[in-house]
Amino acid sequence: MSKQKTHKGLAKRVKVTGRGKVKRKRAGAGHLMSSKSGNRCRNLRKATGASAAMTKKIREALGA
């Protein structure tokens, strides 16, 4: 049986931490920032974790 390939598109967007959690960028910070408050813009810059269900799927796709 062949080995599973890493999903390269996903690998560029997420990072698996040392303890196996998945770090990702928040959605909604691409453009149209002038209508959003400064506080909201600041919070969008921070990374966040993926849910437990998504973490399992992501780690499977990355082979991590």
PQR file of N, CA, C, O and H, with PARSE charges and radii, in Angstrom:
ATOM      1  N   MET A   1       0.844  -1.188   0.000 -0.4000 1.5000
ATOM      2  CA  MET A   1       0.000   0.000   0.000 -0.0000 2.0000
ATOM      3  C   MET A   1       0.887   1.247   0.000  0.5500 1.7000
ATOM      4  O   MET A   1       1.884   1.314   0.719 -0.5500 1.4000
ATOM      5  N   SER A   2       0.505   2.240  -0.823 -0.4000 1.5000
ATOM      6  CA  SER A   2       1.319   3.447  -0.916 -0.0000 2.0000
ATOM      7  C   SER A   2       1.059   4.378   0.268  0.5500 1.7000
ATOM      8  O   SER A   2       0.021   4.303   0.925 -0.5500 1.4000
ATOM      9  H   SER A   2      -0.305   2.186  -1.407  0.4000 1.0000
ATOM     10  N   LYS A   3       2.031   5.255   0.520 -0.4000 1.5000
ATOM     11  CA  LYS A   3       1.896   6.201   1.624 -0.0000 2.0000
ATOM     12  C   LYS A   3       0.992   7.353   1.206  0.5500 1.7000
ATOM     13  O   LYS A   3       0.903   7.702   0.029 -0.5500 1.4000
ATOM     14  H   LYS A   3       2.874   5.316  -0.014  0.4000 1.0000
ATOM     15  N   GLN A   4       0.322   7.935   2.199 -0.4000 1.5000
ATOM     16  CA  GLN A   4      -0.563   9.068   1.928 -0.0000 2.0000
ATOM     17  C   GLN A   4       0.265  10.340   1.744  0.5500 1.7000
ATOM     18  O   GLN A   4       1.211  10.592   2.490 -0.5500 1.4000
ATOM     19  H   GLN A   4       0.394   7.652   3.155  0.4000 1.0000
ATOM     20  N   LYS A   5      -0.106  11.137   0.737 -0.4000 1.5000
ATOM     21  CA  LYS A   5       0.614  12.387   0.482 -0.0000 2.0000
ATOM     22  C   LYS A   5       0.099  13.484   1.414  0.5500 1.7000
ATOM     23  O   LYS A   5      -1.064  13.481   1.818 -0.5500 1.4000
ATOM     24  H   LYS A   5      -0.874  10.932   0.131  0.4000 1.0000
ATOM     25  N   THR A   6       0.989  14.421   1.746 -0.4000 1.5000
ATOM     26  CA  THR A   6       0.630  15.588   2.541 -0.0000 2.0000
ATOM     27  C   THR A   6      -0.215  16.509   1.683  0.5500 1.7000
ATOM     28  O   THR A   6       0.105  16.730   0.515 -0.5500 1.4000
ATOM     29  H   THR A   6       1.934  14.423   1.418  0.4000 1.0000
ATOM     30  N   HIS A   7      -1.301  17.055   2.247 -0.4000 1.5000
ATOM     31  CA  HIS A   7      -2.126  18.029   1.529 -0.0000 2.0000
ATOM     32  C   HIS A   7      -1.406  19.373   1.589  0.5500 1.7000
ATOM     33  O   HIS A   7      -1.468  20.073   2.600 -0.5500 1.4000
ATOM     34  H   HIS A   7      -1.561  16.875   3.196  0.4000 1.0000
ATOM     35  N   LYS A   8      -0.719  19.731   0.494 -0.4000 1.5000
ATOM     36  CA  LYS A   8       0.165  20.895   0.472 -0.0000 2.0000
ATOM     37  C   LYS A   8      -0.572  22.212   0.676  0.5500 1.7000
ATOM     38  O   LYS A   8      -0.039  23.119   1.316 -0.5500 1.4000
ATOM     39  H   LYS A   8      -0.669  19.163  -0.327  0.4000 1.0000
ATOM     40  N   GLY A   9      -1.787  22.336   0.147 -0.4000 1.5000
ATOM     41  CA  GLY A   9      -2.568  23.558   0.319 -0.0000 2.0000
ATOM     42  C   GLY A   9      -2.894  23.803   1.776  0.5500 1.7000
ATOM     43  O   GLY A   9      -2.851  24.939   2.250 -0.5500 1.4000
ATOM     44  H   GLY A   9      -2.220  21.599  -0.373  0.4000 1.0000
ATOM     45  N   LEU A  10      -3.219  22.743   2.479 -0.4000 1.5000
ATOM     46  CA  LEU A  10      -3.532  22.828   3.908 -0.0000 2.0000
ATOM     47  C   LEU A  10      -2.274  23.073   4.729  0.5500 1.7000
ATOM     48  O   LEU A  10      -2.307  23.810   5.714 -0.5500 1.4000
ATOM     49  H   LEU A  10      -3.254  21.821   2.094  0.4000 1.0000
ATOM     50  N   ALA A  11      -1.174  22.461   4.329 -0.4000 1.5000
ATOM     51  CA  ALA A  11       0.087  22.605   5.053 -0.0000 2.0000
ATOM     52  C   ALA A  11       0.571  24.049   5.074  0.5500 1.7000
ATOM     53  O   ALA A  11       1.251  24.462   6.013 -0.5500 1.4000
ATOM     54  H   ALA A  11      -1.148  21.863   3.529  0.4000 1.0000
ATOM     55  N   LYS A  12       0.218  24.832   4.027 -0.4000 1.5000
ATOM     56  CA  LYS A  12       0.606  26.234   3.958 -0.0000 2.0000
ATOM     57  C   LYS A  12      -0.254  27.108   4.863  0.5500 1.7000
ATOM     58  O   LYS A  12       0.141  28.224   5.201 -0.5500 1.4000
ATOM     59  H   LYS A  12      -0.335  24.497   3.264  0.4000 1.0000
ATOM     60  N   ARG A  13      -1.420  26.615   5.255 -0.4000 1.5000
ATOM     61  CA  ARG A  13      -2.376  27.416   6.006 -0.0000 2.0000
ATOM     62  C   ARG A  13      -2.421  27.128   7.505  0.5500 1.7000
ATOM     63  O   ARG A  13      -2.862  27.975   8.283 -0.5500 1.4000
ATOM     64  H   ARG A  13      -1.741  25.709   4.980  0.4000 1.0000
ATOM     65  N   VAL A  14      -1.976  25.957   7.914 -0.4000 1.5000
ATOM     66  CA  VAL A  14      -2.034  25.584   9.325 -0.0000 2.0000
ATOM     67  C   VAL A  14      -0.678  25.091   9.814  0.5500 1.7000
ATOM     68  O   VAL A  14       0.197  24.747   9.020 -0.5500 1.4000
ATOM     69  H   VAL A  14      -1.618  25.269   7.282  0.4000 1.0000
ATOM     70  N   LYS A  15      -0.518  25.062  11.145 -0.4000 1.5000
ATOM     71  CA  LYS A  15       0.708  24.561  11.754 -0.0000 2.0000
ATOM     72  C   LYS A  15       0.315  23.665  12.921  0.5500 1.7000
ATOM     73  O   LYS A  15      -0.539  24.028  13.730 -0.5500 1.4000
ATOM     74  H   LYS A  15      -1.229  25.342  11.790  0.4000 1.0000
ATOM     75  N   VAL A  16       0.935  22.504  13.007 -0.4000 1.5000
ATOM     76  CA  VAL A  16       0.689  21.592  14.119 -0.0000 2.0000
ATOM     77  C   VAL A  16       1.714  21.911  15.201  0.5500 1.7000
ATOM     78  O   VAL A  16       2.917  21.925  14.939 -0.5500 1.4000
ATOM     79  H   VAL A  16       1.628  22.209  12.350  0.4000 1.0000
ATOM     80  N   THR A  17       1.234  22.168  16.419 -0.4000 1.5000
ATOM     81  CA  THR A  17       2.116  22.510  17.537 -0.0000 2.0000
ATOM     82  C   THR A  17       2.770  21.246  18.091  0.5500 1.7000
ATOM     83  O   THR A  17       2.453  20.133  17.671 -0.5500 1.4000
ATOM     84  H   THR A  17       0.257  22.156  16.632  0.4000 1.0000
ATOM     85  N   GLY A  18       3.665  21.432  19.016 -0.4000 1.5000
ATOM     86  CA  GLY A  18       4.373  20.315  19.626 -0.0000 2.0000
ATOM     87  C   GLY A  18       3.467  19.344  20.350  0.5500 1.7000
ATOM     88  O   GLY A  18       3.753  18.148  20.417 -0.5500 1.4000
ATOM     89  H   GLY A  18       3.922  22.336  19.357  0.4000 1.0000
ATOM     90  N   ARG A  19       2.375  19.855  20.892 -0.4000 1.5000
ATOM     91  CA  ARG A  19       1.432  18.995  21.623 -0.0000 2.0000
ATOM     92  C   ARG A  19       0.317  18.450  20.737  0.5500 1.7000
ATOM     93  O   ARG A  19      -0.604  17.789  21.216 -0.5500 1.4000
ATOM     94  H   ARG A  19       2.143  20.826  20.838  0.4000 1.0000
ATOM     95  N   GLY A  20       0.413  18.738  19.431 -0.4000 1.5000
ATOM     96  CA  GLY A  20      -0.549  18.165  18.491 -0.0000 2.0000
ATOM     97  C   GLY A  20      -1.758  19.030  18.200  0.5500 1.7000
ATOM     98  O   GLY A  20      -2.653  18.608  17.467 -0.5500 1.4000
ATOM     99  H   GLY A  20       1.162  19.275  19.043  0.4000 1.0000
ATOM    100  N   LYS A  21      -1.805  20.246  18.763 -0.4000 1.5000
ATOM    101  CA  LYS A  21      -2.906  21.153  18.449 -0.0000 2.0000
ATOM    102  C   LYS A  21      -2.647  21.794  17.092  0.5500 1.7000
ATOM    103  O   LYS A  21      -1.514  21.810  16.611 -0.5500 1.4000
ATOM    104  H   LYS A  21      -1.078  20.588  19.358  0.4000 1.0000
ATOM    105  N   VAL A  22      -3.709  22.325  16.476 -0.4000 1.5000
ATOM    106  CA  VAL A  22      -3.572  22.939  15.159 -0.0000 2.0000
ATOM    107  C   VAL A  22      -3.807  24.439  15.264  0.5500 1.7000
ATOM    108  O   VAL A  22      -4.860  24.879  15.728 -0.5500 1.4000
ATOM    109  H   VAL A  22      -4.629  22.313  16.867  0.4000 1.0000
ATOM    110  N   LYS A  23      -2.806  25.235  14.826 -0.4000 1.5000
ATOM    111  CA  LYS A  23      -2.932  26.695  14.811 -0.0000 2.0000
ATOM    112  C   LYS A  23      -3.372  27.122  13.420  0.5500 1.7000
ATOM    113  O   LYS A  23      -2.888  26.590  12.421 -0.5500 1.4000
ATOM    114  H   LYS A  23      -1.951  24.878  14.449  0.4000 1.0000
ATOM    115  N   ARG A  24      -4.298  28.092  13.352 -0.4000 1.5000
ATOM    116  CA  ARG A  24      -4.769  28.597  12.065 -0.0000 2.0000
ATOM    117  C   ARG A  24      -5.016  30.098  12.165  0.5500 1.7000
ATOM    118  O   ARG A  24      -5.129  30.656  13.256 -0.5500 1.4000
ATOM    119  H   ARG A  24      -4.691  28.525  14.164  0.4000 1.0000
ATOM    120  N   LYS A  25      -5.098  30.735  10.999 -0.4000 1.5000
ATOM    121  CA  LYS A  25      -5.367  32.171  10.924 -0.0000 2.0000
ATOM    122  C   LYS A  25      -6.882  32.366  10.983  0.5500 1.7000
ATOM    123  O   LYS A  25      -7.636  31.515  10.512 -0.5500 1.4000
ATOM    124  H   LYS A  25      -5.006  30.282  10.112  0.4000 1.0000
ATOM    125  N   ARG A  26      -7.319  33.464  11.549 -0.4000 1.5000
ATOM    126  CA  ARG A  26      -8.752  33.765  11.624 -0.0000 2.0000
ATOM    127  C   ARG A  26      -9.271  34.231  10.267  0.5500 1.7000
ATOM    128  O   ARG A  26      -8.545  34.871   9.506 -0.5500 1.4000
ATOM    129  H   ARG A  26      -6.706  34.156  11.932  0.4000 1.0000
ATOM    130  N   ALA A  27     -10.506  33.914   9.973 -0.4000 1.5000
ATOM    131  CA  ALA A  27     -11.140  34.329   8.719 -0.0000 2.0000
ATOM    132  C   ALA A  27     -11.615  35.769   8.825  0.5500 1.7000
ATOM    133  O   ALA A  27     -11.868  36.263   9.924 -0.5500 1.4000
ATOM    134  H   ALA A  27     -11.095  33.394  10.591  0.4000 1.0000
ATOM    135  N   GLY A  28     -11.736  36.439   7.696 -0.4000 1.5000
ATOM    136  CA  GLY A  28     -12.323  37.773   7.651 -0.0000 2.0000
ATOM    137  C   GLY A  28     -11.331  38.912   7.713  0.5500 1.7000
ATOM    138  O   GLY A  28     -11.737  40.064   7.867 -0.5500 1.4000
ATOM    139  H   GLY A  28     -11.530  36.037   6.803  0.4000 1.0000
ATOM    140  N   ALA A  29     -10.027  38.627   7.597 -0.4000 1.5000
ATOM    141  CA  ALA A  29      -9.023  39.690   7.688 -0.0000 2.0000
ATOM    142  C   ALA A  29      -8.342  39.954   6.349  0.5500 1.7000
ATOM    143  O   ALA A  29      -7.283  40.582   6.308 -0.5500 1.4000
ATOM    144  H   ALA A  29      -9.698  37.691   7.472  0.4000 1.0000
ATOM    145  N   GLY A  30      -8.933  39.486   5.263 -0.4000 1.5000
ATOM    146  CA  GLY A  30      -8.323  39.637   3.944 -0.0000 2.0000
ATOM    147  C   GLY A  30      -8.433  41.032   3.378  0.5500 1.7000
ATOM    148  O   GLY A  30      -7.451  41.577   2.875 -0.5500 1.4000
ATOM    149  H   GLY A  30      -9.793  38.977   5.296  0.4000 1.0000
ATOM    150  N   HIS A  31      -9.641  41.633   3.453 -0.4000 1.5000
ATOM    151  CA  HIS A  31      -9.877  42.972   2.888 -0.0000 2.0000
ATOM    152  C   HIS A  31     -11.109  43.570   3.556  0.5500 1.7000
ATOM    153  O   HIS A  31     -11.706  42.951   4.437 -0.5500 1.4000
ATOM    154  H   HIS A  31     -10.440  41.190   3.862  0.4000 1.0000
ATOM    155  N   LEU A  32     -11.494  44.790   3.130 -0.4000 1.5000
ATOM    156  CA  LEU A  32     -12.636  45.528   3.696 -0.0000 2.0000
ATOM    157  C   LEU A  32     -12.477  45.737   5.201  0.5500 1.7000
ATOM    158  O   LEU A  32     -13.408  45.515   5.975 -0.5500 1.4000
ATOM    159  H   LEU A  32     -11.009  45.293   2.414  0.4000 1.0000
ATOM    160  N   MET A  33     -11.275  46.170   5.599 -0.4000 1.5000
ATOM    161  CA  MET A  33     -10.988  46.329   7.028 -0.0000 2.0000
ATOM    162  C   MET A  33     -11.458  47.669   7.592  0.5500 1.7000
ATOM    163  O   MET A  33     -11.589  47.814   8.807 -0.5500 1.4000
ATOM    164  H   MET A  33     -10.519  46.350   4.970  0.4000 1.0000
ATOM    165  N   SER A  34     -11.714  48.649   6.721 -0.4000 1.5000
ATOM    166  CA  SER A  34     -12.084  49.983   7.209 -0.0000 2.0000
ATOM    167  C   SER A  34     -13.436  49.998   7.912  0.5500 1.7000
ATOM    168  O   SER A  34     -13.672  50.841   8.777 -0.5500 1.4000
ATOM    169  H   SER A  34     -11.607  48.531   5.733  0.4000 1.0000
ATOM    170  N   SER A  35     -14.315  49.086   7.553 -0.4000 1.5000
ATOM    171  CA  SER A  35     -15.643  49.029   8.181 -0.0000 2.0000
ATOM    172  C   SER A  35     -15.611  48.290   9.518  0.5500 1.7000
ATOM    173  O   SER A  35     -16.576  48.344  10.281 -0.5500 1.4000
ATOM    174  H   SER A  35     -14.123  48.401   6.850  0.4000 1.0000
ATOM    175  N   LYS A  36     -14.517  47.607   9.802 -0.4000 1.5000
ATOM    176  CA  LYS A  36     -14.381  46.848  11.056 -0.0000 2.0000
ATOM    177  C   LYS A  36     -13.660  47.705  12.091  0.5500 1.7000
ATOM    178  O   LYS A  36     -12.796  48.512  11.749 -0.5500 1.4000
ATOM    179  H   LYS A  36     -13.733  47.563   9.182  0.4000 1.0000
ATOM    180  N   SER A  37     -14.018  47.522  13.338 -0.4000 1.5000
ATOM    181  CA  SER A  37     -13.408  48.319  14.403 -0.0000 2.0000
ATOM    182  C   SER A  37     -11.937  47.912  14.589  0.5500 1.7000
ATOM    183  O   SER A  37     -11.529  46.813  14.214 -0.5500 1.4000
ATOM    184  H   SER A  37     -14.720  46.866  13.615  0.4000 1.0000
ATOM    185  N   GLY A  38     -11.165  48.815  15.171 -0.4000 1.5000
ATOM    186  CA  GLY A  38      -9.744  48.549  15.405 -0.0000 2.0000
ATOM    187  C   GLY A  38      -9.541  47.364  16.318  0.5500 1.7000
ATOM    188  O   GLY A  38      -8.624  46.566  16.126 -0.5500 1.4000
ATOM    189  H   GLY A  38     -11.496  49.708  15.475  0.4000 1.0000
ATOM    190  N   ASN A  39     -10.405  47.253  17.315 -0.4000 1.5000
ATOM    191  CA  ASN A  39     -10.332  46.134  18.264 -0.0000 2.0000
ATOM    192  C   ASN A  39     -10.560  44.806  17.541  0.5500 1.7000
ATOM    193  O   ASN A  39      -9.879  43.814  17.801 -0.5500 1.4000
ATOM    194  H   ASN A  39     -11.151  47.901  17.470  0.4000 1.0000
ATOM    195  N   ARG A  40     -11.523  44.811  16.638 -0.4000 1.5000
ATOM    196  CA  ARG A  40     -11.830  43.602  15.868 -0.0000 2.0000
ATOM    197  C   ARG A  40     -10.673  43.245  14.932  0.5500 1.7000
ATOM    198  O   ARG A  40     -10.331  42.071  14.784 -0.5500 1.4000
ATOM    199  H   ARG A  40     -12.076  45.617  16.427  0.4000 1.0000
ATOM    200  N   CYS A  41     -10.070  44.259  14.302 -0.4000 1.5000
ATOM    201  CA  CYS A  41      -8.928  44.046  13.402 -0.0000 2.0000
ATOM    202  C   CYS A  41      -7.739  43.453  14.155  0.5500 1.7000
ATOM    203  O   CYS A  41      -7.058  42.556  13.658 -0.5500 1.4000
ATOM    204  H   CYS A  41     -10.347  45.212  14.423  0.4000 1.0000
ATOM    205  N   ARG A  42      -7.503  43.965  15.351 -0.4000 1.5000
ATOM    206  CA  ARG A  42      -6.407  43.456  16.188 -0.0000 2.0000
ATOM    207  C   ARG A  42      -6.628  41.999  16.538  0.5500 1.7000
ATOM    208  O   ARG A  42      -5.696  41.197  16.486 -0.5500 1.4000
ATOM    209  H   ARG A  42      -8.056  44.694  15.755  0.4000 1.0000
ATOM    210  N   ASN A  43      -7.858  41.648  16.895 -0.4000 1.5000
ATOM    211  CA  ASN A  43      -8.173  40.265  17.252 -0.0000 2.0000
ATOM    212  C   ASN A  43      -8.075  39.328  16.053  0.5500 1.7000
ATOM    213  O   ASN A  43      -7.760  38.149  16.215 -0.5500 1.4000
ATOM    214  H   ASN A  43      -8.615  42.300  16.937  0.4000 1.0000
ATOM    215  N   LEU A  44      -8.342  39.841  14.852 -0.4000 1.5000
ATOM    216  CA  LEU A  44      -8.240  39.027  13.642 -0.0000 2.0000
ATOM    217  C   LEU A  44      -6.792  38.694  13.305  0.5500 1.7000
ATOM    218  O   LEU A  44      -6.531  37.710  12.613 -0.5500 1.4000
ATOM    219  H   LEU A  44      -8.598  40.799  14.721  0.4000 1.0000
ATOM    220  N   ARG A  45      -5.845  39.503  13.787 -0.4000 1.5000
ATOM    221  CA  ARG A  45      -4.424  39.234  13.528 -0.0000 2.0000
ATOM    222  C   ARG A  45      -3.906  38.056  14.341  0.5500 1.7000
ATOM    223  O   ARG A  45      -2.919  37.424  13.962 -0.5500 1.4000
ATOM    224  H   ARG A  45      -6.058  40.302  14.350  0.4000 1.0000
ATOM    225  N   LYS A  46      -4.562  37.757  15.453 -0.4000 1.5000
ATOM    226  CA  LYS A  46      -4.110  36.677  16.331 -0.0000 2.0000
ATOM    227  C   LYS A  46      -4.490  35.315  15.751  0.5500 1.7000
ATOM    228  O   LYS A  46      -5.552  35.159  15.147 -0.5500 1.4000
ATOM    229  H   LYS A  46      -5.363  38.270  15.761  0.4000 1.0000
ATOM    230  N   ALA A  47      -3.623  34.352  15.938 -0.4000 1.5000
ATOM    231  CA  ALA A  47      -3.909  32.987  15.503 -0.0000 2.0000
ATOM    232  C   ALA A  47      -4.845  32.336  16.511  0.5500 1.7000
ATOM    233  O   ALA A  47      -4.917  32.756  17.666 -0.5500 1.4000
ATOM    234  H   ALA A  47      -2.761  34.479  16.428  0.4000 1.0000
ATOM    235  N   THR A  48      -5.551  31.319  16.072 -0.4000 1.5000
ATOM    236  CA  THR A  48      -6.453  30.594  16.955 -0.0000 2.0000
ATOM    237  C   THR A  48      -6.310  29.105  16.689  0.5500 1.7000
ATOM    238  O   THR A  48      -5.619  28.703  15.752 -0.5500 1.4000
ATOM    239  H   THR A  48      -5.493  30.978  15.134  0.4000 1.0000
ATOM    240  N   GLY A  49      -6.948  28.298  17.492 -0.4000 1.5000
ATOM    241  CA  GLY A  49      -6.881  26.854  17.329 -0.0000 2.0000
ATOM    242  C   GLY A  49      -8.063  26.326  16.552  0.5500 1.7000
ATOM    243  O   GLY A  49      -9.100  26.983  16.462 -0.5500 1.4000
ATOM    244  H   GLY A  49      -7.509  28.624  18.252  0.4000 1.0000
ATOM    245  N   ALA A  50      -7.912  25.153  15.996 -0.4000 1.5000
ATOM    246  CA  ALA A  50      -9.010  24.494  15.295 -0.0000 2.0000
ATOM    247  C   ALA A  50      -9.805  23.663  16.309  0.5500 1.7000
ATOM    248  O   ALA A  50      -9.289  23.290  17.363 -0.5500 1.4000
ATOM    249  H   ALA A  50      -7.070  24.620  16.069  0.4000 1.0000
ATOM    250  N   SER A  51     -11.061  23.382  15.974 -0.4000 1.5000
ATOM    251  CA  SER A  51     -11.895  22.573  16.863 -0.0000 2.0000
ATOM    252  C   SER A  51     -11.340  21.145  16.924  0.5500 1.7000
ATOM    253  O   SER A  51     -10.520  20.747  16.097 -0.5500 1.4000
ATOM    254  H   SER A  51     -11.480  23.685  15.118  0.4000 1.0000
ATOM    255  N   ALA A  52     -11.798  20.395  17.910 -0.4000 1.5000
ATOM    256  CA  ALA A  52     -11.304  19.023  18.101 -0.0000 2.0000
ATOM    257  C   ALA A  52     -11.605  18.152  16.882  0.5500 1.7000
ATOM    258  O   ALA A  52     -10.764  17.357  16.461 -0.5500 1.4000
ATOM    259  H   ALA A  52     -12.464  20.718  18.582  0.4000 1.0000
ATOM    260  N   ALA A  53     -12.804  18.302  16.316 -0.4000 1.5000
ATOM    261  CA  ALA A  53     -13.202  17.501  15.151 -0.0000 2.0000
ATOM    262  C   ALA A  53     -12.346  17.849  13.933  0.5500 1.7000
ATOM    263  O   ALA A  53     -11.896  16.963  13.206 -0.5500 1.4000
ATOM    264  H   ALA A  53     -13.487  18.947  16.658  0.4000 1.0000
ATOM    265  N   MET A  54     -12.126  19.155  13.719 -0.4000 1.5000
ATOM    266  CA  MET A  54     -11.327  19.583  12.573 -0.0000 2.0000
ATOM    267  C   MET A  54      -9.856  19.225  12.763  0.5500 1.7000
ATOM    268  O   MET A  54      -9.171  18.893  11.796 -0.5500 1.4000
ATOM    269  H   MET A  54     -12.492  19.875  14.309  0.4000 1.0000
ATOM    270  N   THR A  55      -9.367  19.289  13.999 -0.4000 1.5000
ATOM    271  CA  THR A  55      -7.977  18.935  14.289 -0.0000 2.0000
ATOM    272  C   THR A  55      -7.687  17.509  13.842  0.5500 1.7000
ATOM    273  O   THR A  55      -6.637  17.230  13.265 -0.5500 1.4000
ATOM    274  H   THR A  55      -9.924  19.558  14.785  0.4000 1.0000
ATOM    275  N   LYS A  56      -8.621  16.618  14.112 -0.4000 1.5000
ATOM    276  CA  LYS A  56      -8.446  15.209  13.745 -0.0000 2.0000
ATOM    277  C   LYS A  56      -8.332  15.066  12.223  0.5500 1.7000
ATOM    278  O   LYS A  56      -7.457  14.358  11.726 -0.5500 1.4000
ATOM    279  H   LYS A  56      -9.474  16.844  14.581  0.4000 1.0000
ATOM    280  N   LYS A  57      -9.225  15.744  11.487 -0.4000 1.5000
ATOM    281  CA  LYS A  57      -9.222  15.682  10.024 -0.0000 2.0000
ATOM    282  C   LYS A  57      -7.985  16.333   9.426  0.5500 1.7000
ATOM    283  O   LYS A  57      -7.409  15.832   8.460 -0.5500 1.4000
ATOM    284  H   LYS A  57      -9.936  16.319  11.891  0.4000 1.0000
ATOM    285  N   ILE A  58      -7.581  17.463  10.016 -0.4000 1.5000
ATOM    286  CA  ILE A  58      -6.414  18.194   9.523 -0.0000 2.0000
ATOM    287  C   ILE A  58      -5.142  17.374   9.708  0.5500 1.7000
ATOM    288  O   ILE A  58      -4.325  17.271   8.793 -0.5500 1.4000
ATOM    289  H   ILE A  58      -8.049  17.870  10.800  0.4000 1.0000
ATOM    290  N   ARG A  59      -4.980  16.795  10.885 -0.4000 1.5000
ATOM    291  CA  ARG A  59      -3.770  16.000  11.152 -0.0000 2.0000
ATOM    292  C   ARG A  59      -3.705  14.776  10.244  0.5500 1.7000
ATOM    293  O   ARG A  59      -2.622  14.344   9.849 -0.5500 1.4000
ATOM    294  H   ARG A  59      -5.644  16.878  11.628  0.4000 1.0000
ATOM    295  N   GLU A  60      -4.874  14.220   9.914 -0.4000 1.5000
ATOM    296  CA  GLU A  60      -4.951  13.085   9.003 -0.0000 2.0000
ATOM    297  C   GLU A  60      -4.487  13.504   7.593  0.5500 1.7000
ATOM    298  O   GLU A  60      -3.737  12.782   6.935 -0.5500 1.4000
ATOM    299  H   GLU A  60      -5.754  14.572  10.235  0.4000 1.0000
ATOM    300  N   ALA A  61      -4.956  14.700   7.141 -0.4000 1.5000
ATOM    301  CA  ALA A  61      -4.607  15.196   5.818 -0.0000 2.0000
ATOM    302  C   ALA A  61      -3.135  15.575   5.718  0.5500 1.7000
ATOM    303  O   ALA A  61      -2.535  15.477   4.648 -0.5500 1.4000
ATOM    304  H   ALA A  61      -5.565  15.286   7.676  0.4000 1.0000
ATOM    305  N   LEU A  62      -2.556  16.008   6.834 -0.4000 1.5000
ATOM    306  CA  LEU A  62      -1.144  16.401   6.844 -0.0000 2.0000
ATOM    307  C   LEU A  62      -0.221  15.207   7.083  0.5500 1.7000
ATOM    308  O   LEU A  62       0.978  15.282   6.814 -0.5500 1.4000
ATOM    309  H   LEU A  62      -3.044  16.088   7.704  0.4000 1.0000
ATOM    310  N   GLY A  63      -0.770  14.127   7.579 -0.4000 1.5000
ATOM    311  CA  GLY A  63       0.048  12.975   7.912 -0.0000 2.0000
ATOM    312  C   GLY A  63       0.866  13.209   9.156  0.5500 1.7000
ATOM    313  O   GLY A  63       1.928  12.614   9.336 -0.5500 1.4000
ATOM    314  H   GLY A  63      -1.744  14.066   7.798  0.4000 1.0000
ATOM    315  N   ALA A  64       0.357  14.098  10.034 -0.4000 1.5000
ATOM    316  CA  ALA A  64       1.066  14.443  11.274 -0.0000 2.0000
ATOM    317  C   ALA A  64       0.529  13.673  12.459  0.5500 1.7000
ATOM    318  O   ALA A  64       1.014  13.844  13.577 -0.5500 1.4000
ATOM    319  H   ALA A  64      -0.506  14.582   9.887  0.4000 1.0000
TER
END
